[in-house]
Amino acid sequence: MSTMAESQHAADSRTQPPAATNIRKERLLLAVLAAIQFTNILDFVIIMPLGPQFMRVFGVGSQEFGLIVSSYTFSSGFFGLLGAFFVDRFDRRTALLFLYTGFAIGTGMCALAPNYILLIAARVLAGAFGGVLASVILSIVGDVIPYERRGAAMGVIMSSFSLATVIGVPIGLYIATEFGWHWTFTSLAGISALILLIASQVVPPIHGHLAQAIVRNPLETLKFMLENKNYLKVYAFMIMLMLAGFTVFPFISPYLVYNVGLEEGELTYVYALGGFCTFFSSRYIGRLADRYGKQRVFVYLAFMSTVPIFLMTVLPPLPLILVLVFSAFFFVLASGRGVPAFAMITASVESKNRGSFMSFNTSVQHWSAGLGSFVAGLVIVSGSDRALHNFGWVGAFAVSATVICVFLSKRLVRVEENLS
């Protein structure tokens, strides 16, 4: 009987449609990549709500805490630039596993850091691997997932941010409150090690880009990245997209507390609901982008997002329920436009250059986000009651940057070859 069953199973396997098998493999790969990205994002975002603990334990002020946050971002930007010189010389699987191993070690060192200085060093190490890791994940999606399904794939990858917000941050905060912040990073490092083991079994060799690879020295690579006209269009698009978001995002929490009148504890509801909504909306937006076109869906989302972006910077004191409604629309539309945007970006570069380009573009992304926060900080004034003034002007700037993104998106050119 067992022999007959095995024969039947073998026959079913032989008659299994190749397309169905490939789609299942794609889904499994995307699930692993999303899990990796989940830990990568959570490692960054968990720092901000842990601020009060760090300031109390290490006896530091807001500026010193700001360095804990920015050390990761600056490290990601710097090493992302370095990664652009080398990442396309390796199999994507090899690069992914190596970078994720370094990221897990950096996160583990955060858990072991006994003082402020060593925590900064650990954040630099985690950022050095985490920034390039994100670019490799996007490169794999660009190499493996056909363009007609890539919007949905990007929706899956970007939903990891929602999971980090809805699940990761509350659990991380609970662990930190009950056992101390060290255990938050210990748990994250342990989860990363488990996912690394799974990834080593699931992610296949991805080396199609190596057949057409052109070996350049770092200076030639940098020159190529800065002289390619289509790449320059993507950099401009990315800069404005980050300015359209990160001039507003970092200041939403203090504005809701000091201007709108929310309690600090109520911010959990804001981010939990926003993350819950975007977990589903990002996938739906990805399918819309595949069906109706990435650029078209981006344009609609960009224009629609201008309304909640500006409203969130001028909200008067409101009941919590109304704030939740406005903020949910803000999260869905402001983050949703990134799904078709990144799908377009991955198609703006050939596979043989995609790793280097995405790594370089990640640097542009991180530095632009830092620039957005810095510029907004120069405009916003904190009053004696800690209320934020001039935030509406920042909202108007974000709206203008969004409109510019719409025009820049029409200049992006799909140049990738058909690898399927």
BELGI-V97420 format. One record per backbone hydrogen bond with DSSP energy under -1.0 kcal/mol. CO is the residue of the C=O (numbers start at 1). NH is the residue of the N-H. E is the energy in kcal/mol with one decimal. If there is no record, write none. Layout:
co:CO nh:NH e:E
co:CO nh:NH e:E
This chain:
co:1 nh:5 e:-2.5
co:2 nh:6 e:-2.7
co:3 nh:7 e:-2.3
co:4 nh:8 e:-2.5
co:5 nh:9 e:-2.6
co:6 nh:10 e:-2.4
co:7 nh:11 e:-2.4
co:8 nh:12 e:-2.6
co:9 nh:13 e:-2.3
co:10 nh:14 e:-2.2
co:11 nh:15 e:-1.8
co:17 nh:21 e:-1.9
co:18 nh:22 e:-2.7
co:19 nh:23 e:-2.2
co:20 nh:24 e:-2.0
co:21 nh:25 e:-2.1
co:22 nh:26 e:-2.5
co:23 nh:27 e:-2.4
co:24 nh:28 e:-2.3
co:25 nh:29 e:-2.5
co:26 nh:30 e:-2.9
co:27 nh:31 e:-2.2
co:28 nh:32 e:-1.9
co:29 nh:33 e:-2.6
co:30 nh:34 e:-2.8
co:31 nh:35 e:-1.9
co:32 nh:36 e:-2.3
co:33 nh:37 e:-2.6
co:34 nh:38 e:-2.2
co:35 nh:39 e:-1.9
co:36 nh:40 e:-2.1
co:37 nh:41 e:-2.8
co:38 nh:42 e:-2.7
co:39 nh:43 e:-2.1
co:41 nh:45 e:-2.9
co:42 nh:46 e:-2.3
co:48 nh:51 e:-1.6
co:50 nh:54 e:-2.2
co:51 nh:55 e:-2.8
co:52 nh:56 e:-1.9
co:53 nh:57 e:-3.2
co:54 nh:58 e:-2.6
co:61 nh:65 e:-2.1
co:62 nh:66 e:-2.4
co:63 nh:67 e:-1.4
co:64 nh:68 e:-1.2
co:65 nh:69 e:-1.6
co:66 nh:70 e:-2.9
co:67 nh:71 e:-2.1
co:69 nh:73 e:-1.0
co:70 nh:74 e:-3.1
co:71 nh:75 e:-1.8
co:72 nh:76 e:-2.5
co:73 nh:77 e:-2.4
co:74 nh:78 e:-2.5
co:75 nh:79 e:-2.7
co:76 nh:80 e:-1.7
co:77 nh:81 e:-1.4
co:78 nh:82 e:-1.7
co:79 nh:83 e:-2.7
co:80 nh:84 e:-1.2
co:82 nh:85 e:-1.5
co:83 nh:86 e:-1.4
co:83 nh:87 e:-2.8
co:86 nh:89 e:-2.3
co:87 nh:90 e:-1.2
co:91 nh:95 e:-2.5
co:92 nh:96 e:-2.8
co:93 nh:97 e:-2.6
co:94 nh:98 e:-2.3
co:95 nh:99 e:-2.6
co:96 nh:100 e:-2.5
co:97 nh:101 e:-1.9
co:98 nh:102 e:-2.1
co:99 nh:103 e:-2.4
co:100 nh:104 e:-2.5
co:101 nh:105 e:-2.2
co:102 nh:106 e:-2.4
co:103 nh:107 e:-2.5
co:104 nh:108 e:-2.3
co:105 nh:109 e:-2.2
co:106 nh:110 e:-1.5
co:107 nh:111 e:-1.5
co:108 nh:112 e:-1.2
co:109 nh:113 e:-1.1
co:115 nh:119 e:-1.7
co:116 nh:120 e:-2.2
co:117 nh:121 e:-2.0
co:118 nh:122 e:-2.2
co:119 nh:123 e:-2.4
co:120 nh:124 e:-2.2
co:121 nh:125 e:-2.0
co:122 nh:126 e:-2.5
co:123 nh:127 e:-2.4
co:124 nh:128 e:-2.1
co:125 nh:129 e:-1.4
co:126 nh:130 e:-2.9
co:127 nh:131 e:-2.1
co:129 nh:133 e:-2.2
co:130 nh:134 e:-1.8
co:131 nh:135 e:-1.2
co:132 nh:136 e:-2.0
co:133 nh:137 e:-2.1
co:134 nh:138 e:-1.9
co:135 nh:139 e:-1.9
co:136 nh:140 e:-2.5
co:137 nh:141 e:-2.0
co:138 nh:142 e:-2.3
co:139 nh:143 e:-2.2
co:140 nh:144 e:-2.8
co:141 nh:145 e:-2.0
co:146 nh:149 e:-1.8
co:149 nh:153 e:-1.7
co:150 nh:154 e:-2.7
co:151 nh:155 e:-1.8
co:152 nh:156 e:-1.7
co:153 nh:157 e:-2.2
co:154 nh:158 e:-2.8
co:155 nh:159 e:-1.2
co:157 nh:160 e:-1.2
co:158 nh:161 e:-1.2
co:159 nh:163 e:-2.2
co:160 nh:164 e:-2.2
co:161 nh:165 e:-1.8
co:162 nh:166 e:-3.0
co:163 nh:167 e:-2.7
co:163 nh:168 e:-1.9
co:164 nh:169 e:-2.4
co:167 nh:171 e:-2.0
co:168 nh:172 e:-2.9
co:169 nh:173 e:-2.7
co:170 nh:174 e:-2.3
co:171 nh:175 e:-2.6
co:172 nh:176 e:-2.2
co:173 nh:177 e:-2.5
co:174 nh:178 e:-2.4
co:175 nh:179 e:-3.1
co:176 nh:180 e:-1.2
co:180 nh:183 e:-1.1
co:181 nh:185 e:-1.4
co:182 nh:186 e:-1.9
co:183 nh:187 e:-2.4
co:184 nh:188 e:-1.9
co:185 nh:189 e:-2.6
co:186 nh:190 e:-2.1
co:187 nh:191 e:-2.4
co:188 nh:192 e:-2.3
co:189 nh:193 e:-2.1
co:190 nh:194 e:-1.8
co:191 nh:195 e:-2.5
co:192 nh:196 e:-2.4
co:193 nh:197 e:-1.8
co:194 nh:198 e:-2.0
co:195 nh:199 e:-3.0
co:196 nh:200 e:-2.0
co:198 nh:201 e:-1.1
co:198 nh:202 e:-1.7
co:199 nh:203 e:-2.3
co:206 nh:92 e:-2.6
co:207 nh:210 e:-1.3
co:217 nh:221 e:-2.5
co:218 nh:222 e:-2.6
co:219 nh:223 e:-2.4
co:220 nh:224 e:-2.5
co:221 nh:225 e:-2.5
co:222 nh:226 e:-1.6
co:223 nh:227 e:-1.4
co:224 nh:228 e:-1.6
co:228 nh:232 e:-2.1
co:229 nh:233 e:-1.6
co:230 nh:234 e:-1.6
co:231 nh:235 e:-2.5
co:232 nh:236 e:-2.3
co:233 nh:237 e:-2.3
co:234 nh:238 e:-2.9
co:235 nh:239 e:-2.7
co:236 nh:240 e:-2.2
co:237 nh:241 e:-2.1
co:238 nh:242 e:-2.4
co:239 nh:243 e:-2.5
co:240 nh:244 e:-2.1
co:242 nh:246 e:-3.5
co:245 nh:248 e:-1.3
co:245 nh:249 e:-2.9
co:248 nh:251 e:-1.5
co:249 nh:252 e:-1.4
co:251 nh:255 e:-1.7
co:252 nh:256 e:-2.5
co:253 nh:257 e:-1.9
co:254 nh:258 e:-3.0
co:255 nh:259 e:-2.2
co:255 nh:260 e:-1.8
co:256 nh:262 e:-2.6
co:263 nh:266 e:-1.0
co:264 nh:267 e:-1.3
co:265 nh:268 e:-1.0
co:266 nh:270 e:-1.4
co:267 nh:271 e:-2.4
co:268 nh:272 e:-2.4
co:269 nh:273 e:-2.5
co:270 nh:274 e:-2.1
co:271 nh:275 e:-2.7
co:272 nh:276 e:-2.4
co:273 nh:277 e:-2.5
co:274 nh:278 e:-2.3
co:275 nh:279 e:-1.7
co:277 nh:281 e:-2.8
co:278 nh:282 e:-2.4
co:280 nh:284 e:-1.8
co:281 nh:285 e:-3.1
co:282 nh:286 e:-1.8
co:283 nh:287 e:-1.8
co:284 nh:288 e:-2.2
co:285 nh:289 e:-2.4
co:286 nh:290 e:-1.8
co:287 nh:291 e:-1.8
co:288 nh:292 e:-3.1
co:289 nh:293 e:-1.6
co:293 nh:297 e:-2.2
co:294 nh:298 e:-2.4
co:295 nh:299 e:-2.2
co:296 nh:300 e:-2.1
co:297 nh:301 e:-2.5
co:298 nh:302 e:-3.0
co:299 nh:303 e:-2.3
co:300 nh:304 e:-2.4
co:301 nh:305 e:-2.4
co:305 nh:309 e:-2.1
co:306 nh:310 e:-1.9
co:307 nh:311 e:-2.4
co:308 nh:312 e:-2.3
co:310 nh:313 e:-1.2
co:311 nh:314 e:-1.4
co:319 nh:323 e:-1.8
co:320 nh:324 e:-2.5
co:321 nh:325 e:-1.5
co:322 nh:326 e:-2.4
co:323 nh:327 e:-2.8
co:324 nh:328 e:-2.0
co:325 nh:329 e:-1.8
co:326 nh:330 e:-2.0
co:327 nh:331 e:-2.7
co:328 nh:332 e:-2.5
co:329 nh:333 e:-2.4
co:330 nh:334 e:-2.6
co:331 nh:335 e:-1.9
co:332 nh:336 e:-1.5
co:333 nh:337 e:-1.4
co:335 nh:338 e:-1.4
co:336 nh:339 e:-1.4
co:337 nh:341 e:-1.4
co:338 nh:342 e:-2.5
co:339 nh:343 e:-1.4
co:340 nh:344 e:-2.2
co:341 nh:345 e:-2.0
co:342 nh:346 e:-2.2
co:345 nh:348 e:-1.5
co:347 nh:415 e:-2.0
co:347 nh:416 e:-1.5
co:350 nh:353 e:-1.3
co:353 nh:357 e:-2.8
co:354 nh:358 e:-3.2
co:355 nh:359 e:-2.2
co:356 nh:360 e:-2.5
co:357 nh:361 e:-3.1
co:358 nh:362 e:-1.9
co:359 nh:363 e:-1.5
co:360 nh:364 e:-1.9
co:361 nh:365 e:-2.5
co:362 nh:366 e:-2.7
co:363 nh:367 e:-2.6
co:364 nh:368 e:-2.2
co:365 nh:369 e:-2.2
co:366 nh:370 e:-2.3
co:367 nh:371 e:-2.3
co:368 nh:372 e:-2.6
co:369 nh:373 e:-2.1
co:370 nh:374 e:-2.2
co:371 nh:375 e:-2.8
co:372 nh:376 e:-2.4
co:373 nh:377 e:-2.1
co:374 nh:378 e:-1.3
co:375 nh:379 e:-1.3
co:376 nh:380 e:-2.8
co:381 nh:389 e:-3.0
co:383 nh:386 e:-1.9
co:387 nh:383 e:-3.0
co:389 nh:381 e:-2.0
co:390 nh:394 e:-1.3
co:391 nh:395 e:-2.3
co:392 nh:396 e:-2.3
co:393 nh:397 e:-2.1
co:394 nh:398 e:-2.5
co:395 nh:399 e:-2.2
co:396 nh:400 e:-2.2
co:397 nh:401 e:-2.6
co:398 nh:402 e:-2.0
co:399 nh:403 e:-2.1
co:400 nh:404 e:-2.1
co:401 nh:405 e:-2.0
co:402 nh:406 e:-1.5
co:403 nh:407 e:-1.5
co:404 nh:408 e:-2.4
co:405 nh:409 e:-2.6
co:408 nh:411 e:-1.6
